[in-house]
Amino acid sequence: MLQYKVIEIFTSEAQRYAGRPLYSAVVQSVRDLKIPGRCIVTRGIEGCYETGEIAAERLEIVSYHMPVRIEIIVPATDCENVLSKVTEMVADGIIAVRDVAVVSHKTFGLLMPRNTRVREIMTPEPKRVGIDTPADEVARLLLSSDFTGLPVVDDQDRPVGIISQEDLINKAKLPIRFGLLASADKEKIDRIFEGLAPKPATAIMTSPAVVVGVDQLVTEAVDLMLAKKVKRLPVVDKSGHLVGNISRLDIFRTITSVCPDWSAFRGKNISVEGLSRVSDIMRCDVQTVLPDTPIEKVLGIIGCSDIQRVCVVDAQGVFRGIISDRDLLFAFADQHPGIWDFFAGKLPFGEHGRRRRQLQEYLKMKTAGEVMNTDIVSVEEDTSIEEAVRLMLEKGLKRLPVLDSMGGFKGMVSRDTLLRTIFGPGKQ
């Protein structure tokens, strides 16, 4: 449910503000605030006031100006701003506020309501670290979270940098990514973190921090994400203090909740030049292997791939499954403990080279078909972009294999590709 509030004003058509009817002035004021809300004015057919006066159009009753009700529905985050404006405008009347759970907010021709601002969809009070926080503490915090980046703040709680998984790998010598590390036991994790370079957050962060203002439009935040090639942005208030975080996932969730029928894609001409199906935007250079490919070769492919996975297809090109580094770790951790050290990059040469050679020989005997993950959610190439977004959100997926009608593997679609397709240049 979307959290909205309704502001109700009970007044009369006789009331004025700045020389014009109050109801007209309120409508104009709400419009000028440029918020994703709506306002409606209704004129009653009869009513009474606290003075005892009766308003009616019947001839037998002395007629007064008819009652008017003004209703304003806005996201909960915008309520106080609207309320402060209308309170000073209403000199005679009653103002009430109530919560309302909105199941859908559709705006014809738009991906999300016009003027949707960052504060309305951001995650408030995000985790953060100080400039002196040791690298191992940063790593532990990220490992326990569902995100891979943390803002670094100064003593005034202002973002000065960002620490991502890549920063920890490149600057603090984290030997393995969090997706794999999360499956390790406590002893292995402790050993990894103890081996991190003894550096403070300020020495490993990427700076300056790319931030977005809490009152900026969501479309501006997306522009910034695409331009800077980042997955999330710290959100700051007017004083530069950290108040939230906005990620690609926040944006996709908002799109699915505020525009569930997806007519907005057509309205915003997202399908320019036919860009309406996943086949139009999928990545086609994804590595594939046959089921009988030795795992040793698969490891080499994954190590050189920026998506850390390969797809398994048969001789006819029919999709059979996916192998990721995590699949390999799960498949061999019990059978050959050296696989953990392989991924952690901690197998030394020299005296212990024998262990590495044993692992290599062991992996030569195993094939892709034996370890591939076959429980994979996929889409056909004629699946609409909007359905791909919905499916990825529902299943918590970052990528989807794209197949033809016969099950043949065609490519892969990712969150990043979807974001660029939906909000890229000329699509706002």
N, C-alpha and C positions, 0 to 999 in steps of 0.2 A: 504493500500500500504506500502511496505517496502522501507525505504529511503536509496538509494544507490547513489554512484557517479561513473562516468566513467572518468578515466584519459587516455587521448590520447596523444601519442608521435609520431610526424611526423619526421622521420629521414631517414637515408639511410643505406644500408647494409654495407657500407664502414666503418661506425663508430665502434670504439672499446672502451672497458672499461676494464682496468686491463688485457690487452693482449688478450681478447676474444671479439667476436662480441657483440656489445651493446645490441642487442635484446635478446641474450642468457643470458647476465649478468642481464638484467632487470627481465627476467622470473625467474632466480634463486633467485634474491633478494626478489621478491614477495613471492616465495615459502618459503624462509627462515623466513619471517615475521610470518608465521603460522597464517594467517587470513582467514576468510571465504569468499574469493574472487577468481576471475578467471582472467586469462591473456591469450591473444591471439596475435599472431604476423602474419601479412599478408604482402606479398611482392607484390608491384604493378607491372603492366605490362608496364607502361609508366608514366612519370612524368617530372616535372621541378622544379628547385630550384630558390631561390631569386637572385642567381648570373646570371641567364639566361641560365644556363646549362640545357640541356635536357637529360633525361635518357630514353633510349628505346632499345629494342632488335633488331630493324630493321637494316639491314646492311647499308642502305643509310644514317643513322644518326649516328654521333659519339656517341658511347655508354659509359655511365657512370654507376656507381653503382646504382642499381635500388632502388626506394623509398620503405621504410618500414614503416608500421604503427603498433604501439604497443598499444593495448587497455587493460586497467586494470579496472575491475568493482569490487567495494568493498562496504561494508556497509559505510554509511556516516561517522560513528565514526572512521573509520580506514583511511579515505582519507588523512588527514594531515600527518600521519605517513608514508604512501606510497609515498606521494608527496615529502616529504623531502628527501627520499632516492633516488628517480629517478632524482630529480632536480640536485643533485650533480653528477649523473652519465652521464647525457646527456650534452656533450660539443658542439654538433652541432645538432640543431633540434628545433622543436616547441612543447611545452607541453600545453595542454588544459584540462580543467576540466568542466564537466557539470553534473547537477543533472539528475537522472533518477528514475522514480517510478517503482519499481519491484513488480509485482503481485505474483510471485512465485519464490522460490529458492529451488529447490529439489536436494538432494544429494543421489544417489542410495545407499541403505543399511544403511542409518543413519537417526536418528530422526531429526537432524538439521545439517546444514553444519558443517563440521569438524572445530575445533578451534574457534567456536563461543564463544565470550568472554562476560563477564558480562556487560561491558559497552554498548554492542550493543543492549541489551534487557531490561536493567534496567529502572526504572522510575527516571529521574534526579530531582535534587533539592527537595528532600522529606521534608515533615513537620518534625519539631523536636522541642524539648523543652530543656531548660537549667536546670542545676542541682538545681537551686533555684525556679523553677516554681512550684507554689502551686498545690496540687492534684486536686482541683476543676477546675483549668484552663486546666490541662491535660485532665480531663474527658470531659470538654466542647469541646476541640479540637478533641478528638476521636469521640465524638458523632456527630460532624459535618462532619466527614470523612467517607470514604467507607472502612476503615481498622480498625483493633482493636489493633494496637501496634504502639508505637512511640519511636524513638531513643532519648536518653538523651545525650546531648553533653556538653563538658566543654567549657571554655572561648576561646579555640582554635578551636572550632567546630569539636572536635574529639569525637566519640561515646564512652561513658563510661558505658552505660547501656541501657536497654530496659524497657519500661512500657507497659504492656499488660492489657487487660481487667481483666485477672485473678489477676494481681498485684493490681489493684484498688479495686477489690472485697476482696482480702485477707488481704491487708495491709492498705488500706484507707477506708475500710468498705463501699464500694459501694454496696448497697443492691440489685441491679438488673442489669442484663446484658443489653448492649446497644441495642440489637435487640428489647427488650421490651421498654426500656426507650425512644427510638425514637418515639414511638407512643403516648407518654404522652404529656399533655399540658404544657405550659411554667411554670405555677405555680408549678406543681408537680416536674418538672425537677429542678427548682430553689430550692425547698425544699430538694430534694435529694442531690444536690451538696453542699448546705449549711451544710448538715449534715456529709459531708466527714471529715475524720480526717485531722486536720490542719498540714499536713506534706509536705515537699518539695519533688520534684521529686527524689532527691538522696536517700530519706528515703524509697521510695516504689518501686524503680526500681529493676530489676533483673540484676545483674552485675557479671562478666564483660560482656560487649556486645559481642555477637558472630557476627563477621563481615566477609566480603569477599572483596578481592581486586578487583578493577575495571578492572584489566587486567587478572584476573583468568578466567579459562574456566567455562562455564555455568555448565558443568557436575560436576565440583568441588564444585560449589555453591549448587547443588542438593545433593551431598554427605553430605555436611555440614548440610543442612536442615534436612535430614533424620537422621543423627547421633545425632543431637541436638534436634530433634523433634520440630522444629519451622516452621512457615508458611512463614516467610520473613526474609531477612537479610539486615542490613545496608551495603552500599557499600562505601569503602574508597579508596582514592588515595594513592600514594606512601608515602605521609607524614602523613597518618592516618586521613585526613580530610574527613568528610562526603560529598559524592558527589551524592549519589543515594540510591535507595532501590530496591531489587529484591524479588519478591514474587512467590508463586506457580502459581498464575494467569498469571504473566509475562511469565513464562516458558510454560504453556499450550498454551497461545496465540501465542508464537513463533513457537511451534510445528505445530499448525494448519495452520499458514501462510507460513512457509517455507517448509512444507512437506504435502500439502493438499491431496495428493493421498494416503498417509499413507502406501505406499509400504515399508517404512522404518521399520515398525514393524516386517514384515517377514524377512527383510534383517538383522535385529539386533537380530533375534531369540527371540523376545519377547514372541512368542508362545511356548517356551520351556515347555514341559510336558503339552501341550494343553492350556496354558494360552493365549487364544486369544479372549475369549468371557467374557462378564460381569459375567456370571454364575461361571466362574473360580476364580474370585477375590472378589465377593460380600461378604458382611458381613451378616451372617445368624442368628445372635443372636438378631435381632431387635425385640423389644417387640410388640406384637399385642393384640388387644382387639376386642370384638364383638360389633356390633352396639348398643346393649342394655346395655353395661357396664356403670355404673354410673360415672359421671364426677369426683366425689370425688376419685374414685379408679384410674382414668386416671391421675389425678394430682399427686398422690403418685408414679405412674410409671415414669412419666416425671421427677419428682424430683430426682429419682434415676438413671436416664439414662444420659449417657454422650453425647447423640445426641439430647436431649431435644424434643423428639417427639415419638409418637407411631403410628403404622399403624392400621387401622380399616379393619377387614376382616369379611365376613359372616361365617355362620356355615360350609360352604363348602371350606372355605379358600380363597375365591375370594376377591381380593383387592377392597375396597370401598372408602378409603380416608386416610388422615393423620390428626393427631391432634398435634399441637405444642403448647408451652406455649403462643406464640403470638396469635394463633387462639383462645385460651381460653380467653385471655385478650380482644380481639376484640369482642368476642361473648357475654361477660358478663359485660363489662365495663359500659354500659348504664343501664343494668337491675339490677346490684348489684355492687355499688361502692366499696364494700369490696374486690372485686377480685384484684384490683390494690394493696391494702395493703397486700394482701396475697402474691403476687409475689414479692413485695418490701420487704417482711419480716418485716413489721412495725406494724403488728397487735399485740398489747400488750395483756397480760392476765389480770387477776384481774377485775377491773371495766369495761373494754371494752371487756371482754371475751365474752359477749353476742353477740357482732357483729360478732365475729369469729364463734360462734356456729350457728348464723343465716345463715352465708355464707355456712357452712358445710351442714346444712339442705337443703339449696337451691340447692347446687350442687348435693345432693343425688337424687334430682328429675329430673335432667338433664342427658341425655345419650350421649354416644360418637357419635351415629348416628345423633344427632341433631346439633352438632357443628363441625363435621369433615369437612375438606376442601376437596372438591371433584375435584377441578380444579388443578389436579396434573399431571405433566409430568412424564411419566414412560418409561421403556424400557423392551423389552422381554429378557429372559435369553440368547438367542442366538445372541443378539446384539453384534457387535464387540466392543472391547475396544476403538478403535479409534473413532467410532461413538458416544460412550458415552462421550468422551472428547469433541467432537465437540458440542454435544447437551448441555452439561453443560455450555460451554462458550457462546453459542448463547442465552441461556435462563438465564444466570447468576445464575445457580444453584450450590449448594455445595454437594447435594446428589440426587440420583435417585433411586426410588423403582424399583425392578427387578421382573417381572412377567413371568409366564409360558404362553404357547400359549392359555390357557383357562382363563387367567386373574388371576390365583392363585398367591398369594404373595409368593415370594421366598427369598427375602433379600434386601439389600441396598448397593449401591456402592457410594463411596465418593471421593472427590478430593485427600485426603491423600492416599487412597488405590490405586488410579490410579497413583499417583506420585511414590509410592513404586514399583508398578508393572513395570512401564516404565523404571525407572532409578535405580532400586534396585541393590544389589550386583550381579555382573556378567552380567549386561545388558547394559554396556557402551562400 
